[in-house]
Each structure stands twice: as structure tokens, then as C-alpha cells.
Amino acid sequence: MVAATVAVAKASSGVKVGLATPYLYSMAGSQAIRDVRPASAATWYRRGADTGQLWLETLYMWDVKPQSLQSSEGWDPVTGLGVPTGAAFLKQFGAQR
């Protein structure tokens, strides 16, 4: 998604950008990139009576320990800097040449 949005920003602005990383990091924390923050995410799964399980329902928690990759505020290995926010991203990308 980020690569496609960068391509649209470059095409619409005519900015010649080699390595996009410095531009992306210069926009971190601005309106151009939305940080993806941890969520309380879970999936409820009902097991059938034929499984012979003692617990018929199970709640699987996502984005919590003991998983090694978790999202957090700011940069994280799961979501990186975040996601482009559309028009603000297109306007700001490459503006600090």
C-alpha cells in the first residue's frame, strides 16, 4: 500500500525521488502518516461438541505476548511507520526537497 501511494504521489507531483525512505521518515508523526497503534484484538472460536474438548469456546488473543512481533506506538516491526493518510500524504511527499 505504501509503495503504491508513493508512486501516485511521485506521479501527481512530478517530484524526482530516488530513495523514498528519508521522505517517509521526515513525515513520521505528521498528518501524512497515521501510526498504527496496538489494538485489543481477539477471535472467538466455538468448537463443536464432536471434538471432545472440555472448553467449547476459545478466545484467541492477537497482538499480545507471547508473540514476538507486536505493534506499538511509533515505529514497530509489524506496521513500520504506519499507513499513508491519502491527500495529506500526497501533498507532503517530496515537499522537503
N, C-alpha and C positions, 0 to 999 in steps of 0.2 A: 504494500500500500504506500509506504513512504517513497519507494523508488518511482512509482507511477506518479505520485504527486509532485516529486522533484522534477520529473520530466515535463509535466504540464506547466509547472512554474517557470522552467527554463524556456519552454516554447512560447509561453504567453508574454514573458518579459524581454526575451531576446538576450538575457544575461548569459555570457560565456563563463561557465563554471567548470573547472577541472574536477578536483576532489571536493565533493559536497560536504564532507564531514565538518570542516571548520564553520561552514554556514549553518549547519544543523545545530552544532553546539553553541553557536552565538545566539540562537533563538531559544535555547532551553530556558524555561521559566517565564517565557513571554506568552502572549495570547496566541502565537502562531503554532505552538505545540502544547497539547494537553497531556499532562502527566497521567499515566495510568496508575491508580493507587490500589492498594490491597482491598480486596472485597471479601465479604463473608459469603463464600460460595460453597454450596453443597448440592449433592444429588441424592435424592431419596430413591431407594430401590426396594421394591417389595418382592420378596422371594416367594415362590409358590409352595404350597403345602407338600408337594411331592419331593422337595429337596431334603426333607428330614431335618432341617435346621431348627435349632432352638429359637433363634431370633428370626421372626418372619420379616421384619423390616430392617433395613440397614441405611445409615446416613453416611455417605462418603464425603469427607471434607476436602476441599481443594484449596491450594494456595496457603497451606499451613504446614508446620513441622509434622512429620519428619522429612518432608520433601526437601531436596537440596536447593531447588530453584523456586524462589518466591518473589513476588512483586513487592516493591517498597516505594516510598516517596523518592522522587528524583530518579536518577539513572539506576536501572537494575538489569540483571541478565535476562529477565523474562520479557520485558517490554521496552528495553532500551531507554531512550529519552522520552518516549510517549508517542502520540499519534498527531499528525498534522490536523489543523482545525479548519481547513478549507480556505476561504477568502483571505483570512489573516496570514496564513502560511504563504499563499501565492503572492501576496503583496510584499511580505518581508523577505522572502528567499532571495538572496543575492543582492539585497539593498545595501549591505555594508561592504561594498567592494573596495 
